[in-house]
Amino acid sequence: MLGDLVEVWSYAAILLILVGINTVPLFMPPSWIVLSTIYLAYPFLNPFYLALIGATGATAGRFVLTHISSLSRRIIGEKRKTSLGTIEQYLSRKKYAYFLLSLIFAIGPLPSNLLFITFGIMKVRTFEIFLGFWIGRLISYFLLISLTPFAFKPFIKLFSSNFLGIIIIDTIGVISVVAFASVDWQKLIIERKVKFIRPKFRV
């Protein structure tokens, strides 16, 4: 009975940790590293339940991050807003585009904060985004957690002790968001011409 209670409270704590990590846009360790480290420390936890809680916490955190990122839209120029509106309209016309995009990000190695900050700036909050992300994270977390005792111990120790790696990854993510927002998507999609919009912010 006591063991079950400890396990329930453990999952609740992990959920809150994952929500917090995925709400903060920068300088947070990858969620799977956190989950795998927890699993190494507490192997009595069920890998599937751990992945389920992790995916739910990560998705909830990214949902909050999307809303926070939308606040930055008020300081960007009208031309940039129009450009981002064009890519939003383009994706909206493609069936399952948002779902597949978030699913690919969730399963792949790319930092997902880049995706949700961009979605926040674009003010995109469709259910497809979060469903695709949740499914992708559930799959990737379960696989990574299950393989942790056999394949990832040295990597986890190296990564968890090297904050420089997190800084480099997040810096690349910030540069990628700025580059994405700087593309004139209206010209690229309609005229097939690559052009960048000069930074212009409003206070």
Buried (B, 14 or more C-beta within 10 A) or exposed (E): EEEEEEBEEBBEEBBBBBBBBBBEBBEBBBBBBBBBBBBBEEEEBEBEBBBBBBBBBBBBBBBBBBEBBBEBBEEBBEEBBEBBBBBBEBBEEEEEBBBBBBBBBBBEEBBBBBBBBBBBBBBBEBEBBBBBBBBBBBBBBBBBBBEBEEEBEEEBEEBBEEEEBBEEBBEEBBEBBEEBBBBBBBBBBEEEEEEEBEEEEEE
